[in-house]
């Protein structure tokens, strides 16, 4: 499975959500940039390497995590599942 392609899509959607809401915070934009950079670099690698890359950017993922009460709660669950899978590997 292409975990990093999924992660990149999530990061880009969060970036668009921040731009629409005009809440472009430097820390969150840096986290998104780092996630996209790592996803681009490791996207063609094996599943194990991709999961290690997810673990590598875990802090950045948690930085852009939507609030559990928001309408993006399903997106939050996907992101947390991805982190959980990376810890299992």
DSSP file (Angstrom, degrees, kcal/mol; ACC not computed):
  #  RESIDUE AA STRUCTURE BP1 BP2  ACC     N-H-->O    O-->H-N    N-H-->O    O-->H-N    TCO  KAPPA ALPHA  PHI   PSI    X-CA   Y-CA   Z-CA
    1    1 A X              0   0    0      0, 0.0     2,-1.4     0, 0.0     3,-0.2   0.000 360.0 360.0 360.0 146.8    0.0    0.0    0.0
    2    2 A X     >  +     0   0    0      1,-0.2     4,-1.6     2,-0.1     5,-0.1  -0.667 360.0 167.0 -92.4  84.1    1.2    3.5   -0.7
    3    3 A X  H  > S+     0   0    0     -2,-1.4     4,-2.4     1,-0.2    -1,-0.2   0.863  74.4  52.2 -66.2 -37.2    1.1    5.0    2.7
    4    4 A X  H  > S+     0   0    0      2,-0.2     4,-2.4     1,-0.2    -1,-0.2   0.812 104.9  53.9 -76.0 -28.7    3.1    8.1    1.7
    5    5 A X  H  > S+     0   0    0      2,-0.2     4,-2.1     1,-0.2    -1,-0.2   0.924 111.7  47.0 -66.0 -42.3    0.9    8.9   -1.2
    6    6 A X  H  X S+     0   0    0     -4,-1.6     4,-2.1     1,-0.2    -2,-0.2   0.917 112.6  49.3 -61.8 -44.1   -2.0    8.9    1.2
    7    7 A X  H  X S+     0   0    0     -4,-2.4     4,-2.5     1,-0.2    -2,-0.2   0.885 109.2  52.1 -64.1 -39.4   -0.1   11.0    3.7
    8    8 A X  H  X S+     0   0    0     -4,-2.4     4,-2.5     2,-0.2    -1,-0.2   0.905 108.5  50.7 -64.7 -41.2    0.9   13.5    1.0
    9    9 A X  H  X S+     0   0    0     -4,-2.1     4,-2.1     2,-0.2    -1,-0.2   0.905 111.0  49.2 -61.6 -41.6   -2.8   13.9    0.0
   10   10 A X  H  X S+     0   0    0     -4,-2.1     4,-2.3     2,-0.2    -2,-0.2   0.925 110.8  49.6 -63.7 -44.9   -3.7   14.5    3.7
   11   11 A X  H  X S+     0   0    0     -4,-2.5     4,-2.2     1,-0.2    -2,-0.2   0.907 111.6  48.3 -62.6 -41.9   -1.0   17.1    4.1
   12   12 A X  H  X S+     0   0    0     -4,-2.5     4,-2.2     1,-0.2    -1,-0.2   0.879 110.6  51.1 -67.4 -36.3   -2.1   18.9    1.0
   13   13 A X  H  X S+     0   0    0     -4,-2.1     4,-2.1     2,-0.2    -1,-0.2   0.884 110.3  49.2 -68.3 -36.4   -5.7   18.9    2.0
   14   14 A X  H  X S+     0   0    0     -4,-2.3     4,-2.4     2,-0.2    -2,-0.2   0.898 109.4  52.7 -66.2 -39.8   -4.8   20.3    5.5
   15   15 A X  H  X S+     0   0    0     -4,-2.2     4,-2.1     1,-0.2    -2,-0.2   0.919 110.5  47.1 -61.1 -43.9   -2.7   23.0    3.7
   16   16 A X  H  X S+     0   0    0     -4,-2.2     4,-2.6     1,-0.2    -1,-0.2   0.890 110.3  52.9 -64.9 -38.7   -5.7   24.0    1.6
   17   17 A X  H  X S+     0   0    0     -4,-2.1     4,-2.2     1,-0.2    -2,-0.2   0.903 109.4  49.0 -63.7 -40.7   -7.9   24.0    4.7
   18   18 A X  H  <>S+     0   0    0     -4,-2.4     5,-2.8     2,-0.2     4,-0.5   0.893 112.0  48.8 -65.7 -39.0   -5.6   26.3    6.5
   19   19 A X  H ><5S+     0   0    0     -4,-2.1     3,-0.7     3,-0.2    -2,-0.2   0.917 111.4  48.7 -67.1 -42.6   -5.4   28.7    3.5
   20   20 A X  H 3<5S+     0   0    0     -4,-2.6    -2,-0.2     1,-0.2    -1,-0.2   0.908 115.4  44.2 -62.8 -41.4   -9.2   28.7    3.1
   21   21 A X  T 3<5S-     0   0    0     -4,-2.2    -1,-0.2    -5,-0.2    -2,-0.2   0.512 108.9-127.3 -80.5  -4.1   -9.6   29.5    6.8
   22   22 A X  T < 5S+     0   0    0     -3,-0.7    -3,-0.2    -4,-0.5    -4,-0.1   0.902  71.5 127.5  55.7  44.2   -6.8   32.0    6.6
   23   23 A X      < +     0   0    0     -5,-2.8     2,-1.5    -6,-0.1    -4,-0.1  -0.392  24.4 159.9-122.9  52.0   -5.0   30.3    9.5
   24   24 A X        -     0   0    0     -6,-0.2     2,-0.3    -5,-0.1    -9,-0.0  -0.613  17.2-175.5 -81.2  92.0   -1.6   29.8    7.9
   25   25 A X     >  -     0   0    0     -2,-1.5     4,-2.4     1,-0.1     5,-0.2  -0.710  29.1-130.2 -91.2 140.8    0.6   29.3   11.0
   26   26 A X  H  > S+     0   0    0     -2,-0.3     4,-2.4     1,-0.2     5,-0.2   0.899 105.2  51.5 -58.1 -45.8    4.3   29.0   10.4
   27   27 A X  H  > S+     0   0    0      1,-0.2     4,-1.8     2,-0.2    -1,-0.2   0.890 112.4  45.7 -61.1 -41.0    4.7   25.9   12.5
   28   28 A X  H  > S+     0   0    0      2,-0.2     4,-2.3     1,-0.2    -1,-0.2   0.881 112.3  50.2 -72.1 -37.7    1.9   24.0   10.7
   29   29 A X  H  X S+     0   0    0     -4,-2.4     4,-2.3     2,-0.2    -2,-0.2   0.877 110.1  50.7 -68.5 -35.8    3.1   25.1    7.2
   30   30 A X  H  X S+     0   0    0     -4,-2.4     4,-2.4    -5,-0.2    -2,-0.2   0.901 110.0  50.8 -65.0 -40.1    6.7   23.9    8.1
   31   31 A X  H  X S+     0   0    0     -4,-1.8     4,-2.4    -5,-0.2    -2,-0.2   0.916 111.0  48.1 -62.8 -43.5    5.2   20.6    9.2
   32   32 A X  H  X S+     0   0    0     -4,-2.3     4,-2.5     2,-0.2     5,-0.2   0.913 111.1  50.7 -63.6 -43.3    3.3   20.2    6.0
   33   33 A X  H  X S+     0   0    0     -4,-2.3     4,-2.2     1,-0.2    -2,-0.2   0.910 111.6  47.8 -61.1 -43.2    6.4   21.0    3.9
   34   34 A X  H  X S+     0   0    0     -4,-2.4     4,-2.5     2,-0.2     5,-0.2   0.907 111.2  50.6 -65.4 -42.2    8.4   18.5    5.8
   35   35 A X  H  X S+     0   0    0     -4,-2.4     4,-2.7     1,-0.2    -2,-0.2   0.930 112.3  46.8 -61.1 -45.7    5.7   15.8    5.4
   36   36 A X  H  X S+     0   0    0     -4,-2.5     4,-2.4     2,-0.2    -1,-0.2   0.895 111.9  50.9 -65.3 -39.7    5.5   16.4    1.6
   37   37 A X  H  X S+     0   0    0     -4,-2.2     4,-1.9    -5,-0.2    -2,-0.2   0.933 113.8  43.5 -63.7 -46.1    9.3   16.4    1.2
   38   38 A X  H  X S+     0   0    0     -4,-2.5     4,-2.5     2,-0.2    -2,-0.2   0.900 113.4  52.5 -66.4 -40.8    9.6   13.0    3.1
   39   39 A X  H  X S+     0   0    0     -4,-2.7     4,-1.0    -5,-0.2    -2,-0.2   0.904 109.7  48.7 -63.0 -41.2    6.6   11.6    1.2
   40   40 A X  H  < S+     0   0    0     -4,-2.4     4,-0.3    -5,-0.2     3,-0.3   0.909 113.6  46.9 -63.8 -41.3    8.1   12.5   -2.1
   41   41 A X  H  < S+     0   0    0     -4,-1.9     3,-0.3     1,-0.2    -2,-0.2   0.912 122.5  31.4 -69.4 -43.2   11.5   11.0   -1.3
   42   42 A X  H >< S+     0   0    0     -4,-2.5     3,-1.6     1,-0.2    -1,-0.2   0.380  87.7 102.3 -98.7   4.3   10.3    7.7    0.1
   43   43 A X  T 3< S+     0   0    0     -4,-1.0    -1,-0.2     1,-0.3   -38,-0.2   0.792  82.4  47.7 -64.7 -29.7    7.1    7.1   -2.0
   44   44 A X  T 3  S+     0   0    0     -3,-0.3    -1,-0.3    -4,-0.3    -2,-0.1   0.394  95.7  98.1 -90.2   4.6    8.6    4.6   -4.4
   45   45 A X  S <  S-     0   0    0     -3,-1.6    -3,-0.0     1,-0.2     5,-0.0  -0.166  84.0 -72.5 -86.3-180.0   10.2    2.5   -1.6
   46   46 A X     >  -     0   0    0      1,-0.1     4,-2.3   -44,-0.0    -1,-0.2  -0.176  46.0-104.7 -69.4 166.1    9.0   -0.7    0.0
   47   47 A X  H  > S+     0   0    0      1,-0.2     4,-2.2     2,-0.2     5,-0.2   0.883 120.4  53.0 -60.5 -40.6    6.1   -0.8    2.5
   48   48 A X  H  > S+     0   0    0      1,-0.2     4,-1.8     2,-0.2    -1,-0.2   0.912 109.9  47.3 -63.1 -43.6    8.5   -1.2    5.5
   49   49 A X  H  > S+     0   0    0      1,-0.2     4,-2.0     2,-0.2    -1,-0.2   0.884 110.5  53.2 -66.0 -38.9   10.5    1.9    4.5
   50   50 A X  H  X S+     0   0    0     -4,-2.3     4,-2.0     1,-0.2    -2,-0.2   0.905 108.1  50.0 -63.9 -40.6    7.4    3.9    4.0
   51   51 A X  H  X S+     0   0    0     -4,-2.2     4,-2.0     1,-0.2    -1,-0.2   0.865 109.2  51.8 -67.1 -34.6    6.1    3.0    7.4
   52   52 A X  H  X S+     0   0    0     -4,-1.8     4,-1.7     2,-0.2    -1,-0.2   0.872 108.0  52.3 -66.6 -35.7    9.5    4.1    8.9
   53   53 A X  H  X S+     0   0    0     -4,-2.0     4,-1.3     2,-0.2    -2,-0.2   0.873 106.9  52.7 -66.9 -36.7    9.2    7.4    7.0
   54   54 A X  H  < S+     0   0    0     -4,-2.0     3,-0.4     1,-0.2    -2,-0.2   0.922 109.0  49.5 -62.9 -43.2    5.7    7.9    8.6
   55   55 A X  H >< S+     0   0    0     -4,-2.0     3,-1.1     1,-0.2     4,-0.3   0.844 105.8  59.0 -63.0 -32.4    7.2    7.3   12.0
   56   56 A X  H 3< S+     0   0    0     -4,-1.7     3,-0.3     1,-0.2    -1,-0.2   0.836 112.5  37.2 -66.0 -34.0    9.9    9.8   11.1
   57   57 A X  T 3X S+     0   0    0     -4,-1.3     4,-2.4    -3,-0.4    -1,-0.2   0.096  80.8 117.1-105.7  21.9    7.4   12.6   10.5
   58   58 A X  H <> S+     0   0    0     -3,-1.1     4,-2.6     1,-0.2     5,-0.2   0.901  74.6  52.5 -57.3 -43.8    5.0   11.6   13.4
   59   59 A X  H  > S+     0   0    0     -4,-0.3     4,-1.4    -3,-0.3    -1,-0.2   0.893 110.1  49.1 -60.8 -39.8    5.6   14.8   15.2
   60   60 A X  H  > S+     0   0    0      2,-0.2     4,-1.4     1,-0.2    -1,-0.2   0.885 109.7  51.8 -67.0 -38.4    4.7   16.8   12.1
   61   61 A X  H  < S+     0   0    0     -4,-2.4     4,-0.4     1,-0.2     3,-0.3   0.924 109.2  49.7 -63.0 -43.9    1.6   14.7   11.6
   62   62 A X  H >< S+     0   0    0     -4,-2.6     3,-0.6     1,-0.2    -1,-0.2   0.807 104.9  60.1 -65.6 -28.2    0.5   15.4   15.1
   63   63 A X  H 3< S+     0   0    0     -4,-1.4    -1,-0.2     1,-0.2    -2,-0.2   0.874 111.8  37.4 -66.0 -37.5    1.0   19.1   14.5
   64   64 A X  T 3< S+     0   0    0     -4,-1.4    -1,-0.2    -3,-0.3    -2,-0.2   0.303  85.6 132.9 -99.1  10.1   -1.5   19.3   11.7
   65   65 A X    <   -     0   0    0     -3,-0.6     3,-0.1    -4,-0.4    11,-0.1  -0.405  57.4-122.2 -63.1 128.1   -4.0   16.8   13.3
   66   66 A X        -     0   0    0      6,-0.2     2,-0.1    -2,-0.2    -1,-0.1  -0.297  33.8 -91.1 -68.2 157.6   -7.5   18.2   13.2
   67   67 A X    >   -     0   0    0      1,-0.1     3,-1.6     2,-0.1     5,-0.2  -0.418  31.8-125.0 -65.2 141.6   -9.5   18.6   16.3
   68   68 A X  T 3  S+     0   0    0      1,-0.3    -1,-0.1    -2,-0.1     5,-0.1   0.744 110.2  52.4 -64.7 -20.8  -11.6   15.5   17.3
   69   69 A X  T 3  S+     0   0    0      3,-0.1    -1,-0.3     4,-0.0     4,-0.1   0.476  92.1  98.5 -91.6  -2.1  -14.8   17.6   17.4
   70   70 A X  S X  S-     0   0    0     -3,-1.6     3,-0.9     1,-0.1    -4,-0.0  -0.224  90.7-105.7 -80.5 173.1  -14.3   19.1   13.9
   71   71 A X  T 3  S+     0   0    0      1,-0.3     3,-0.4     2,-0.1     4,-0.1   0.564 116.0  69.5 -74.5  -6.4  -15.9   18.0   10.7
   72   72 A X  T 3>  +     0   0    0     -5,-0.2     4,-2.1     1,-0.2    -1,-0.3  -0.004  60.1 119.6 -96.9  27.8  -12.5   16.5    9.8
   73   73 A X  H <> S+     0   0    0     -3,-0.9     4,-2.1     1,-0.2    -1,-0.2   0.840  72.3  54.1 -65.4 -32.7  -12.7   13.8   12.4
   74   74 A X  H  > S+     0   0    0     -3,-0.4     4,-2.1     2,-0.2    -1,-0.2   0.893 108.1  50.1 -67.4 -37.7  -12.6   11.0    9.8
   75   75 A X  H  > S+     0   0    0      2,-0.2     4,-2.2     1,-0.2    -2,-0.2   0.904 108.9  52.6 -63.7 -41.2   -9.4   12.5    8.4
   76   76 A X  H  X S+     0   0    0     -4,-2.1     4,-2.4     1,-0.2    -2,-0.2   0.909 108.0  51.0 -59.3 -43.6   -8.0   12.6   12.0
   77   77 A X  H  X S+     0   0    0     -4,-2.1     4,-2.4     1,-0.2    -1,-0.2   0.891 108.7  51.3 -63.3 -39.8   -8.8    8.9   12.4
   78   78 A X  H  X S+     0   0    0     -4,-2.1     4,-2.1     2,-0.2    -1,-0.2   0.915 110.9  48.5 -61.4 -42.6   -7.0    8.1    9.1
   79   79 A X  H  X S+     0   0    0     -4,-2.2     4,-1.9     1,-0.2    -2,-0.2   0.908 112.5  47.2 -66.0 -42.1   -3.9   10.0   10.3
   80   80 A X  H  X S+     0   0    0     -4,-2.4     4,-2.4     2,-0.2    -1,-0.2   0.870 110.5  52.8 -68.2 -36.5   -3.9    8.3   13.7
   81   81 A X  H  X S+     0   0    0     -4,-2.4     4,-2.5     2,-0.2    -1,-0.2   0.897 107.6  52.2 -63.2 -39.9   -4.4    4.9   12.0
   82   82 A X  H  X S+     0   0    0     -4,-2.1     4,-1.7     2,-0.2    -2,-0.2   0.900 110.1  47.9 -63.2 -41.2   -1.4    5.6    9.8
   83   83 A X  H  X S+     0   0    0     -4,-1.9     4,-1.5     2,-0.2    -2,-0.2   0.905 110.8  51.7 -65.1 -41.5    0.7    6.5   12.9
   84   84 A X  H  X S+     0   0    0     -4,-2.4     4,-1.4     1,-0.2    -2,-0.2   0.904 108.4  51.0 -62.8 -41.5   -0.4    3.3   14.6
   85   85 A X  H  X S+     0   0    0     -4,-2.5     4,-1.3     1,-0.2    -1,-0.2   0.870 107.5  53.8 -63.5 -36.1    0.5    1.2   11.6
   86   86 A X  H  < S+     0   0    0     -4,-1.7    -1,-0.2     1,-0.2    -2,-0.2   0.830 107.4  50.7 -69.6 -29.6    4.0    2.7   11.6
   87   87 A X  H  < S+     0   0    0     -4,-1.5    -1,-0.2     1,-0.2    -2,-0.2   0.791 106.7  55.1 -76.9 -27.1    4.5    1.8   15.2
   88   88 A X  H  <        0   0    0     -4,-1.4    -2,-0.2     1,-0.2    -1,-0.2   0.815 360.0 360.0 -72.3 -30.2    3.5   -1.8   14.5
   89   89 A X     <        0   0    0     -4,-1.3    -1,-0.2    -5,-0.1    -2,-0.2   0.475 360.0 360.0 -75.1 360.0    6.1   -2.2   11.8
